[in-house]
Amino acid sequence: MKKEFVFPLIIGILFGAMLMMFWQFSARLTNQNSRLAQLEQYATQNSQTINEVVSFINQNIAPQEGAPTPAPAATE
């Protein structure tokens, strides 16, 4: 192999390795971003469900007999 081809070959291999590392990092970052979006969606759904259950319980609590004020409402 000629000496004038060794240096560009080494530079090309290093550049290729760096490009592959950045591509891998980008792919992992995209994957984590989609996982985070799913977790946010699940958290929103669960919060809405909990709010609906608490509202249902608050609406259906019967006042205690003989008490001048209604029973305290359940909170989250």
C-alpha positions in Angstrom: 0.0 0.0 0.0 1.4 3.4 -0.9 2.1 5.9 1.9 0.0 8.6 0.4 -3.1 6.4 0.8 -2.6 5.4 4.4 -3.4 8.8 6.0 -6.7 9.4 4.0 -7.7 5.8 4.8 -7.2 6.3 8.6 -9.0 9.6 8.4 -11.9 8.0 6.5 -12.2 5.1 9.0 -12.2 7.6 12.0 -14.8 9.8 10.3 -17.0 6.7 9.5 -16.7 5.5 13.1 -17.7 9.0 14.4 -20.6 9.1 12.0 -21.9 5.7 13.1 -21.6 6.8 16.8 -23.7 9.9 16.2 -26.2 7.9 14.2 -26.6 5.4 17.0 -26.9 8.2 19.6 -29.6 9.8 17.4 -31.5 6.5 17.1 -31.4 6.0 20.9 -32.5 9.5 21.5 -35.5 9.1 19.2 -36.4 5.9 20.9 -36.3 7.5 24.3 -38.4 10.4 23.1 -41.1 8.1 21.9 -41.1 6.2 25.2 -41.4 9.5 27.1 -44.4 10.5 24.9 -46.1 7.2 25.8 -45.5 7.7 29.5 -47.0 11.2 29.3 -50.0 9.8 27.6 -50.5 7.0 30.2 -50.0 9.5 33.0 -52.7 11.8 31.5 -55.1 8.9 31.1 -54.5 7.7 34.7 -55.0 11.2 36.1 -58.2 11.6 34.2 -59.5 8.2 35.5 -58.5 9.0 39.1 -60.3 12.4 38.9 -63.4 10.7 37.5 -63.4 8.1 40.4 -62.9 10.8 43.0 -65.7 12.9 41.5 -68.0 9.9 41.5 -67.2 9.1 45.1 -67.7 12.8 46.1 -71.1 12.9 44.4 -72.4 9.7 45.9 -71.3 10.1 49.5 -74.5 10.2 51.6 -74.5 12.8 54.4 -74.2 11.2 57.9 -77.4 11.1 59.8 -77.7 13.6 62.6 -74.7 15.7 61.4 -75.5 19.3 60.7 -72.9 19.5 57.9 -72.3 17.1 55.0 -69.5 14.5 55.1 -66.1 15.8 54.1 -65.3 15.2 50.4 -62.6 12.8 49.4 -59.5 14.4 47.9 -56.8 13.0 45.7 
